[in-house]
Amino acid sequence: MEKIEFKRLAAAEFQVVVVGLGPVGITICNLLGNLGVSVLGIDARDDVFALPRAVGMDHEVMRVFQGVGIADDLASVVGEYKDSEYRAADGSLLRRFVSPARPYQLGWPAYLTFVQPPLERILRDKASNAPTVTILTGVEVTALDDPSQPRLMLREMSTGDTTAVNATYVVGCDGGNSFVRRTLEIGFEDLLFDQPWLVIDVVLGEEGVDLPQTNVQFCNPARPHTFVVLPGNLRRWEFMMLPGETAEEINQPERIWELLSPWIKPGQAEIWRSATYRFHALVAESWRKGNVFLAGDACHMTPPFLAQGMVQGIKDTSNLAWKIARVLQGGPATLLDTYEQERRPLVRKVISITKNLGEVICEIDEERAEARNVAMKALVAEGKGTVVRQSLFPPITDGIIGFQGDGQPARGAGEACPQPRVMADGKSFLLDDLLGRDFAILALGMNFGDTVRNRARRLGTRLFEFGGERGLREENHVFEDWLSERACRAVVVRPDRVVFGCVADESELAGLLDQLARWIANSDRAALSTHHPGLRQ
């Protein structure tokens, strides 16, 4: 597809227009481009925002970036996400959050820190080179008409020129103050968290400073605050603003250095950024109107205490992109109804969990803080004070997943499918690099009969076998152990690597494929026959 300049937009046709090119918007541009969708991505800024905001992502996000094709480019902008400790004013331990140990369940460390501006540039460069993606910056949306047949009015900010663009679908990724959401007159459900904080990012000097080696939530009622270890010599402090304080007075250099003085002094570090925020817990009442969708902060805002804001936005894009592409290729439009059905309840739970943690951290009443400390120290003494971060997040429980006869989700349904490192043809791969971009069936020690092969072929679903002479071999036992824990031998995996369901035998697998067919059979897709190691023809 030829790249298109602003003045020629009126004569162009796009299947999807993405409004807002922060990490969420530029990610869905890449995902849709990988699927052959014609995309226009626009943003009012000429360049990426030059200062960091989000700093944490998980293994599912890295898996998305792996699928985009930028994982190898991120080595210089990501770092280890340290364990997090909640500590009382006297320094005593109240709680510890840790990541799962190796081997990595999804092929990547469970949590990572990153530097946002270079990450966004890598994503923009990737999208700009995609043949079906057009990226235009310095362009704002001034009107959005008829969500059932979207038509956008755009203005080039440097010239004032305007034009209209039609699209089959629009995805609003334009942040918490989303023009798209406001135009659709979609409100927020308020989960009742509203706290002002000062966020400070610093660049440490070369001489070194004695700082904590873990992330710390200082649950001090005199002033709750946070310390985060970021990649390289970057560090973040966050300080809760107290009643009566204003953003103008606290965000002054002398006040900032006063707050930082227990750890660092001028000359030991440089202030990269300081900004005040109100941390909210909000979820949009609707995530779609007609053919216009919302994603990221445009439809949910999460307090930062589990680093889930950008994470959940990227997961929105992974959920939505393959469904849009499949419908554009002839699949049933009902697939798009499942975006909000799957994502909104899950995101709401994550926001509620994060809000509850925030209320623990933000307590400024000394008596209530002491009661909190007593209760949390008792759990630590009982050996219950350590929490694995990933254990807090629920699976998808409705939508495009398999179900058992009793109406409960199929085993493993809604979870992220494991991604082991596998050996095939003498080479080592992460599993997703072999699976392609469609549904897949992965089996261990199961012989596929004609019934399963024929149904898989009709659905365009690949069959992969682990073990045996022709099968894939794991470098560890991640996939084998995951199946064993669920008493299963095969799993059906969606394009976004969410598990449709897992089964114990071929009869159950045939039934699960029948359920899948009811979702996607309207899409007339031939079986993919390209050979891959472990692929059953």
Helices and strands as residue ranges (DSSP letters): G 6-11, E 14-19, H 23-34, E 39-43, E 56-58, H 59-68, G 71-74, E 78-80, E 84-88, E 93-98, E 111-114, H 116-128, E 133-137, E 139-145, E 151-156, E 162-172, H 179-183, E 188-204, E 215-219, E 225-229, E 234-240, H 247-250, H 253-260, E 269-284, E 288-289, E 292-294, G 296-298, E 300-301, G 304-306, H 309-328, G 333-337, H 338-361, H 366-381, E 386-388, G 389-392, E 421-424, E 427-430, H 432-435, E 440-444, H 450-459, E 462-466, E 473-474, H 478-485, E 490-493, E 499-503, H 506-520
